[in-house]
Amino acid sequence: MSGSVQYALAQAVDFDNLGDVREVAEAQVDAVDPDATLEISIGDLDHGGSAAVALMIALFRRAHAKGKTIHFVDIPPAIVNIISVSGMADVLPLELPDTEIAKPASQEAD
């Protein structure tokens, strides 16, 4: 099956439940056909912060290790800010308009 498969994280993610949420989400990564792209929406998260970013990194690594493609979509602004500040915007496969990722002050002069 090629094309894309959508999966939505629609609950709160914090460091108390991160292991359980990660286990369920990794099962989605494992189930996707290698020819398909898994689009993971995190727009419906109640809250997430750095725990959501940690989950995104874990899922990206799992997909990469299994030769699968994932993209993160519908990312809330607070999580975009964490990703930007942490320098992960160039690492994680995000689907965002360029205007949503704040550039560090040192890069704005370029």
ChimeraX attribute file (.defattr): number of C-alpha atoms within 10 A of each C-alpha:
attribute: neighborCount
match mode: 1-to-1
recipient: residues
	/A:1	10
	/A:2	10
	/A:3	9
	/A:4	16
	/A:5	16
	/A:6	15
	/A:7	16
	/A:8	16
	/A:9	17
	/A:10	13
	/A:11	14
	/A:12	16
	/A:13	24
	/A:14	17
	/A:15	15
	/A:16	9
	/A:17	11
	/A:18	16
	/A:19	13
	/A:20	12
	/A:21	18
	/A:22	18
	/A:23	12
	/A:24	11
	/A:25	20
	/A:26	17
	/A:27	11
	/A:28	16
	/A:29	25
	/A:30	13
	/A:31	10
	/A:32	20
	/A:33	16
	/A:34	16
	/A:35	13
	/A:36	15
	/A:37	20
	/A:38	23
	/A:39	21
	/A:40	23
	/A:41	18
	/A:42	22
	/A:43	18
	/A:44	14
	/A:45	18
	/A:46	11
	/A:47	18
	/A:48	20
	/A:49	19
	/A:50	17
	/A:51	18
	/A:52	24
	/A:53	19
	/A:54	18
	/A:55	21
	/A:56	23
	/A:57	16
	/A:58	15
	/A:59	23
	/A:60	22
	/A:61	15
	/A:62	17
	/A:63	20
	/A:64	12
	/A:65	9
	/A:66	12
	/A:67	11
	/A:68	19
	/A:69	20
	/A:70	26
	/A:71	17
	/A:72	22
	/A:73	18
	/A:74	17
	/A:75	18
	/A:76	17
	/A:77	12
	/A:78	13
	/A:79	19
	/A:80	21
	/A:81	17
	/A:82	17
	/A:83	24
	/A:84	17
	/A:85	14
	/A:86	11
	/A:87	13
	/A:88	15
	/A:89	18
	/A:90	9
	/A:91	10
	/A:92	18
	/A:93	17
	/A:94	20
	/A:95	12
	/A:96	14
	/A:97	7
	/A:98	8
	/A:99	7
	/A:100	13
	/A:101	16
	/A:102	15
	/A:103	16
	/A:104	11
	/A:105	8
	/A:106	7
	/A:107	8
	/A:108	8
	/A:109	7
	/A:110	5
